[in-house]
Amino acid sequence: MLEHIADFTAWPILTGIFIGYIANRIMSGEGKGCCMNLFVGVVGSYAGTFISHLLNIELFGKGFLTNFVFCLLGAVVVLWIWRKLFG
């Protein structure tokens, strides 16, 4: 039973770090560290889901690539807003 818990928590963390890293590379040309990448990836995932709802695109059942693109889009938007507010 514990192996399912490890799978459930490991994949979102790893994909969050990966999405945050790619978004940071797109916006600034460099990664910002593991924790910052995780934060940007997770917040960007929520922002990407919100963007998909605004566009009336249902992400459930669309596959990994579609979800990945919207999460990456959300992470880039989060970094863009962060730069406008604090940079």
C-alpha positions in Angstrom: 0.0 0.0 0.0 2.8 2.4 0.8 4.2 2.1 -2.7 1.1 3.7 -4.1 1.5 6.7 -1.8 5.1 7.1 -2.9 4.0 7.0 -6.6 1.2 9.5 -5.9 3.5 12.1 -4.2 6.7 11.5 -6.3 5.3 12.2 -9.8 3.7 15.5 -9.1 6.8 16.7 -7.3 9.1 15.6 -10.1 6.9 17.0 -12.9 6.5 20.3 -10.9 10.2 20.7 -10.7 10.6 19.9 -14.4 7.9 22.3 -15.4 9.3 25.0 -13.2 12.8 24.5 -14.6 11.6 24.7 -18.2 9.5 27.8 -17.4 12.4 29.5 -15.7 14.7 28.7 -18.7 12.1 30.2 -21.1 11.7 33.3 -19.1 15.2 34.0 -17.8 17.5 31.6 -19.5 18.5 29.8 -16.2 17.0 27.6 -13.5 16.4 29.1 -10.1 17.0 26.1 -7.9 15.0 23.0 -7.0 12.6 24.6 -4.5 11.8 27.6 -6.6 11.3 25.4 -9.6 8.9 23.2 -7.6 7.0 26.3 -6.4 6.7 27.7 -9.9 5.7 24.3 -11.3 2.9 23.7 -8.8 1.5 27.3 -8.9 1.9 27.2 -12.7 -0.1 24.0 -12.8 -3.0 25.6 -11.0 -2.7 28.7 -13.3 -2.7 26.5 -16.4 -5.8 24.7 -15.2 -7.4 28.1 -14.6 -6.4 29.2 -18.2 -7.9 26.0 -19.6 -11.2 26.7 -17.9 -11.2 30.2 -19.2 -10.8 28.8 -22.7 -13.4 26.1 -22.1 -10.9 23.3 -22.7 -11.4 20.2 -20.5 -8.0 18.8 -19.5 -9.3 15.6 -17.8 -8.6 12.6 -20.1 -6.7 14.7 -22.7 -3.4 13.0 -22.1 0.0 13.9 -20.6 1.1 16.2 -23.4 -1.9 18.5 -23.3 -1.7 18.8 -19.5 2.0 19.4 -19.7 1.5 22.2 -22.2 -1.1 24.0 -20.1 1.0 23.6 -16.9 4.0 25.0 -18.7 1.9 27.9 -20.1 0.6 28.6 -16.6 4.1 28.6 -15.1 5.3 31.0 -17.7 2.4 33.3 -17.0 3.1 33.1 -13.3 6.7 34.0 -13.9 5.7 36.9 -16.2 3.3 38.3 -13.5 6.0 37.8 -10.9 8.5 39.8 -13.0 6.0 42.6 -13.6 5.2 42.9 -9.9 8.6 42.5 -8.3 11.2 42.8 -11.1 
